[in-house]
Amino acid sequence: MQEGGLGVAFTDHEDLAHQLADRTRLRAIGERVWSERGTFTFDAHADRLVAFLRRIIRLPRADMEGVATAVRVPMDMAAPMSVTTEPIAAPHR
């Protein structure tokens, strides 16, 4: 959010108060947020999510037993999601 100029990052309350007093900057942030609003909707990411879930469903069941699955969702919403699997130890009984 900060990198795209879509938010206000602050270090303390005084810093926040100072930034919130800058109405010109806040207006510019609001305009950028409004222009990017489509990227914040579910529909903007639904196709990637469906494709990702279909990839997971196609993984052979044997590949899924005894592994921890990690899903990497990149901050860059245009980048693909990825799945990694790692063996995990059997729980102690």
Secondary structure per residue as TSV (DSSP state, phi and psi in degrees):
chain	resnum	aa	ss	phi	psi
A	1	M	-	360.0	-44.9
A	2	Q	T	-67.1	-41.1
A	3	E	T	-61.0	-36.1
A	4	G	T	-86.0	3.7
A	5	G	T	68.3	30.2
A	6	L	-	-106.2	8.7
A	7	G	S	-156.3	-179.8
A	8	V	-	-119.8	117.7
A	9	A	-	-101.6	136.6
A	10	F	-	-139.1	157.9
A	11	T	S	-100.3	-27.7
A	12	D	S	-158.3	179.3
A	13	H	H	-63.4	-36.9
A	14	E	H	-64.8	-42.9
A	15	D	H	-61.1	-44.6
A	16	L	H	-61.5	-46.3
A	17	A	H	-59.9	-40.9
A	18	H	H	-62.6	-45.1
A	19	Q	H	-69.0	-36.4
A	20	L	H	-70.2	-20.4
A	21	A	T	-77.0	-17.2
A	22	D	-	-84.7	84.7
A	23	R	H	-63.5	-33.7
A	24	T	H	-64.2	-45.1
A	25	R	H	-65.5	-42.1
A	26	L	H	-62.7	-39.0
A	27	R	H	-63.9	-41.8
A	28	A	H	-64.5	-40.9
A	29	I	H	-62.4	-44.5
A	30	G	H	-59.6	-40.4
A	31	E	H	-66.2	-40.2
A	32	R	H	-66.3	-41.9
A	33	V	H	-60.9	-44.9
A	34	W	H	-62.0	-40.3
A	35	S	H	-70.9	-23.2
A	36	E	T	-102.2	7.8
A	37	R	G	-56.1	-30.9
A	38	G	G	-63.2	-27.6
A	39	T	G	-76.2	-12.4
A	40	F	G	-96.6	9.4
A	41	T	S	-99.2	155.8
A	42	F	S	-60.8	-42.7
A	43	D	T	-58.5	-30.1
A	44	A	T	-66.4	-21.7
A	45	H	T	-119.6	-1.1
A	46	A	H	-60.5	-42.1
A	47	D	H	-62.9	-43.1
A	48	R	H	-63.7	-40.9
A	49	L	H	-65.0	-44.3
A	50	V	H	-62.3	-44.7
A	51	A	H	-61.6	-41.3
A	52	F	H	-62.7	-47.9
A	53	L	H	-63.4	-37.0
A	54	R	H	-64.6	-37.8
A	55	R	H	-63.1	-41.8
A	56	I	H	-64.3	-43.7
A	57	I	H	-61.6	-35.1
A	58	R	H	-76.1	-12.7
A	59	L	S	-62.2	133.0
A	60	P	-	-59.4	141.3
A	61	R	H	-56.2	-40.4
A	62	A	H	-60.8	-31.5
A	63	D	H	-69.4	-19.8
A	64	M	H	-94.5	-17.0
A	65	E	T	-77.9	131.7
A	66	G	T	74.0	20.6
A	67	V	E	-128.3	150.4
A	68	A	E	-94.4	136.8
A	69	T	E	-110.2	128.8
A	70	A	E	-115.9	135.8
A	71	V	E	-110.4	124.7
A	72	R	E	-103.0	116.3
A	73	V	-	-109.3	108.9
A	74	P	-	-70.3	151.2
A	75	M	S	-66.4	-32.3
A	76	D	S	-75.5	106.1
A	77	M	T	-66.1	-13.9
A	78	A	T	-84.8	-17.4
A	79	A	S	-76.0	149.9
A	80	P	-	-73.7	150.7
A	81	M	-	-77.8	153.1
A	82	S	E	-134.8	158.5
A	83	V	E	-123.7	133.6
A	84	T	E	-124.6	147.1
A	85	T	E	-124.9	142.5
A	86	E	E	-136.4	141.5
A	87	P	E	-63.3	144.8
A	88	I	-	-123.5	152.4
A	89	A	-	-73.0	148.4
A	90	A	-	-67.0	143.8
A	91	P	-	-64.8	142.8
A	92	H	-	-75.3	138.7
A	93	R	-	-115.2	360.0
